[in-house]
Amino acid sequence: MLIRKLFRTLWQYKAQFISMVIMVALGVGVFLGFNVEWYSLEVNTRKIYEATGFADYRIYSDKGFSPEDLEAVKVIPGVDDATRFLSLNVSVKDDTDTLALTVSENMEVSGILLMKGEPYSAEDEDGFWLSDSYAAANHISVGDPLTLAYQTVTIKGTVRGLVKSSEYLICLPDSTQMMPDYSSYGYVYISPAMLDRSIPKMYKALIGSLYHQINVKSSLDKQAFVDAADKALGSTRLILSKDETVSWAETQGEVNEGKTMASILPVLFLAIAILTMVTTMHRICASEKTQIGTLKALGFKDRRILVHYSAYALSIGVLGTLLGVAIGYGLGWFIMDPDGAMATYIDMPDWTLHAPAFSWYVIIGINAFLAFLGFLSVRKMLQGTAADALRPYSPKRMKHLKFEETKRFKRLGFGTKWNLRDCVRHKARSLMTLFGVVGCMVLLVGGLGMKDTLDAFVDIFYEKAINYTTRVNLDEKTTLEEGKALAEELNGDWSASRAIQIGDKGYSLEIYHITRDKVRFADTDMKIVSLTDDGAYICSRIARDYRLKAGDTLSFSPYDSNEHYTVPVAGVLDSMTEGVFMTADFADRTGISYTISSVMTDAAEIPENKHILNRQSKQSIMDSFDTFMDLMNKMIWLLVFAAVILGIVVLYNLGVMSYTERYREMATLKVVGFKDSKIGRLLISQNLWLTVAGILIGIPAGVGVLQYLLTALASEYELKLTLGPATWLVSILLTFGVSLFVGLMVARKNRHIDMVAALKTAE
Amino acid sequence: MAIVEFRDVSRVYRNGDHEQRALDHVNLSLEEGKFIVVLGPSGAGKSTLLNLLGGLDSPTEGTICVNGRDISTLTPNELAEYRAASVGFVFQSYNLIPTLTVIENVALVKEIAPNPLSSHDMLEAVGLSDHIHQFPSELSGGEQQRVSIARALAKNPHILLCDEPTGALDSETGVMVLKLLLSMARDMGKTIIIVTHNQNIAKMADVVIRVKNGKIKACEEQENPLSVEEVDW
């Protein structure tokens, strides 16, 4: 019989029940969704790292490594396996596309995962194992012929298989590009035998070993490995650990971003769900007090009544959780869609969704906690004798408040006083309303602010800083004079790039010669500045990590050399590239040697030149960023949607609660002669006050959350918090609109107040 | 002059196929300035009669005229205006706004009544001048009922409708409240209509209306009503 009563109680409080279920579902859904996102990424990337033998360390040398060098590394205690490795950007013959030609002597390290076609064979002398994403974007199938060109060398063969590789999990030609563009850039593996066949003997004699890298699997820590490798190879080498590679750093960055998101938004949703549950369960139990008392008076034991009402809370939790799990996996799928933007960014084969074990414990814990909240609310009503329990719940007695002594308060109208005192009397309900509005505002400011910030980022780093049409990348063999001549011919500016080490970390040194305004730089206030010849400029990540500022000195050494430089810091820049920047004049004065790696030009025609490795148009960079922005926009609209749902559900639930609690008072006003519209205005005005207060708190809170997110992303992007007027306007108006909409929905109910029935009941 | 006229008034409540006739073809005419008591057992229809007269409900059939105005066809908004201007209510359970002080509860009606009286004067009239800044929860039941009367009077209504005004009070406090209501009729010329089970209250009335099964069984004028002190409580 009590079970039947449970269902009827659920029906009786259906508005509260449904809104609580939605809140729990949203809380659990957002919590699970964000955790599914980062954890699936972690699990699925780990799978491909393991399947393809992702290397823990990469040792670089301009001169290349001999088989003896490889053996020397292999025998280092703690080294599990190693391979000589080559990755070289080559052109696709008769096309503008670029492929990273890759050879790993030992495919157990930095190898491939076959998606389609024949398995890799080390003896195959004309087989290509091509990136399946590049093949798909360029309509290339297994069995198709392919010809690659590097300077005067042509490599011909047939596509044997389509593959994925963890070395190119994020397949970017350089750091200016944010998203892979498989229509123009990919990678291809060939066997050492094919490499050997393709390179003319004379060329080989000239350049020595082609393998510029040794990739190593080892569990040694970096310092221990660097010391051992330097000793084994007899000189200091550039050694990068896996967390300094784009593939690892970017995917781990995504995982960490996911963890950061999972630690903020779900907490907000879950906190609101739990707090709403506290107020709602208390309210329901207060309304049910005489029924609780009746059951007690009839002889039902407290335990049975407690179980009965706790089951109500538990049923909200369980139903909300079931919906939430569906929302969570839906959200996870939405972000991790194998055909979506994330899959364009990270080229991994498996997009199965996984939830971390702790998230299930948290969800079980939340359900237990919700049931416990129900238990506490009922226990409060059961206190004392059966006669005590039978008495209707009496709300707290009114007390005079300090601010009532003020003249200003005395001058207030009755409606204002009524609402003010009601807010103070029902603090939990008012605070919850405030919390709901703040939550709505935080999500809107956070979401839309992120869009503004990224738009400003695109504007400064892409629209303004990239002031050229085409970037022409030159091969490593181009001499300084040849590079300068080409830049002159193309009427462009040029840059050189060198790998340097600050402390034990690797960075890029970018040397610029700008006379035609083709490249610009932004300072930390996102203002365009020109590089001066007074010193080196550092990106804000380096400035933060090494606590450097303009006027300090910076020490670095280029890799693969015994040079060491200490230069003044001329300024701090916000930059896409994590590195050091200087003018060519300053580099010359300091004595840093370099060769030109890129020419930035607006020339419509790029003449054939043996040193041109590839061309990259500004448009292709912008297009890749559009894909990235698509993903961000999806997330932002999701946040806006969540904010509106959160606002509506919380405000409606509390609005209904407020309406129920003040039903008798409104009936009295109606009897006295107040019109429905006036009573409605009174109800809405309280909602609007709390909304205004919520907005005022929500603005700094939203900015704070956004700043927290940007700080969490600071290791990846140098973003400056930007909030446009449209964001303020939309956030405020939307929050206000939601509040007004819900207020009107609740206020409409007062037309149906049964004055007679309401006033008959005992107070 | 008749201030209230019920002409063939019926109020039928329907619940599915079930039909309950709370008032059944009632005809009634009440004079201004009288102290009127409506008596009857539970479910007789006396509260329905009061609710119809107070504009809380509308009749299913017939017309109700108050001061010559037909209130049976008024819209909800017009009924609200009618309640604000013409009638005051006193309920068994006081129905004060708990978040407003005594004076604020009374002054509340200034927001809506066209000719409100001074809240202070009304509270003085009910003997509560010393409690004006207290909240209802800080007052006794009798005091709360007096606030409710002051609020009803502050609208300066023609008619005061009281539904079991002493039902929740002890006899001593109840007598005090009745004395107050009686003085409103005698000294201020208000028409007081009290619905009650209590036969003793009827002894004070100018007019006693007896209701049973939704019909007026009797409407008796009493030439010499007793004073409050004369009634054996």
Interface residues (C-beta under 8 A of the other chain):
Chain A: P395 R397 M398 K399 H400 G413 F414 G415 K417 W418 R421 D422 R425 R664 E665 A667 T668 L669 K670 V671 V672 G673 F674 K675 D676 S677 K678 R751 M755 V756 L759 K760 T761 A762 E763
Chain B: S47 N51 G54 L56 D57 P76 N77 A80 E81 Y82 R83 A84 A85 F89 F91 S93 Y94 N95 L96 I97 P98 T99 L100 E104 A107 L108 V109 E111 I112 A113 H133 F135 P136 S137 E138 R151 K155 A168
